Amino acid sequence: MTFYRVRILARRPPKTAAEYIPQRRSLPSVREAAKECQGCELWTTGRQTVFGEGARKAEVMLVGEQPGDAEDLR
């Protein structure tokens, strides 16, 4: 009879941004949290967050493309 040793590796759950969301969700606190967020792989190559601007109570929000490589380095 042959016995095999099997090693079971526990998989870590995927990392999310949930741990970076501040308890008090004001616009300034979320802006600061976004600077430190490592909830996905974007933080490894990105250099800055683009948070946007405009009226806080706007009825419409337009979301555009992220900065390109050259823009991110500025």
C-alpha positions as CSV (number, residue, x, y, z in Angstrom):
1,M,0.0,0.0,0.0
2,T,1.4,3.4,-1.0
3,F,0.7,6.5,1.1
4,Y,1.0,10.0,-0.3
5,R,1.6,13.1,1.7
6,V,-0.8,15.9,0.6
7,R,-0.2,19.5,1.6
8,I,-3.3,21.6,1.5
9,L,-2.6,25.3,1.0
10,A,-5.1,27.8,2.4
11,R,-6.1,30.4,-0.1
12,R,-6.3,33.9,1.0
13,P,-9.5,35.8,0.1
14,P,-8.9,38.4,-2.6
15,K,-7.9,41.8,-1.3
16,T,-10.5,44.5,-1.6
17,A,-10.7,48.2,-0.9
18,A,-13.2,47.6,2.0
19,E,-10.5,47.9,4.7
20,Y,-9.5,51.4,3.3
21,I,-13.0,52.9,3.5
22,P,-13.1,55.3,6.4
23,Q,-15.9,54.9,9.0
24,R,-16.8,58.6,8.6
25,R,-17.4,58.9,4.9
26,S,-17.0,62.5,4.2
27,L,-15.6,63.7,0.9
28,P,-12.3,64.8,2.5
29,S,-11.8,61.5,4.4
30,V,-12.5,59.4,1.3
31,R,-10.1,61.5,-0.7
32,E,-7.4,60.9,1.9
33,A,-8.2,57.1,2.1
34,A,-7.9,56.9,-1.7
35,K,-4.3,58.1,-1.6
36,E,-3.3,55.1,0.6
37,C,-5.6,52.4,-0.9
38,Q,-4.0,49.1,-1.9
39,G,-7.2,47.3,-2.5
40,C,-6.3,46.2,-6.0
41,E,-3.1,46.0,-8.1
42,L,-3.4,49.6,-9.4
43,W,-1.4,50.9,-6.5
44,T,1.7,49.0,-7.7
45,T,2.0,51.1,-10.9
46,G,-0.1,54.2,-10.3
47,R,1.5,57.2,-8.7
48,Q,-1.5,59.4,-7.8
49,T,-5.2,59.2,-7.4
50,V,-7.6,61.3,-9.5
51,F,-10.4,62.3,-7.3
52,G,-12.3,64.8,-9.5
53,E,-14.1,68.0,-8.7
54,G,-17.5,69.6,-8.9
55,A,-20.7,70.2,-7.0
56,R,-21.1,67.9,-4.1
57,K,-24.9,67.5,-4.7
58,A,-24.8,67.2,-8.5
59,E,-27.6,65.3,-10.1
60,V,-25.3,63.9,-12.8
61,M,-21.8,62.6,-12.5
62,L,-19.6,61.9,-15.6
63,V,-16.8,59.4,-15.2
64,G,-14.0,59.5,-17.7
65,E,-10.9,57.5,-18.5
66,Q,-8.0,57.2,-16.1
67,P,-4.8,59.1,-16.6
68,G,-2.4,57.7,-19.1
69,D,1.2,56.7,-18.2
70,A,2.7,60.1,-18.9
71,E,0.0,61.9,-17.1
72,D,0.3,59.8,-14.0
73,L,4.0,60.6,-13.7
74,R,3.3,64.4,-13.4
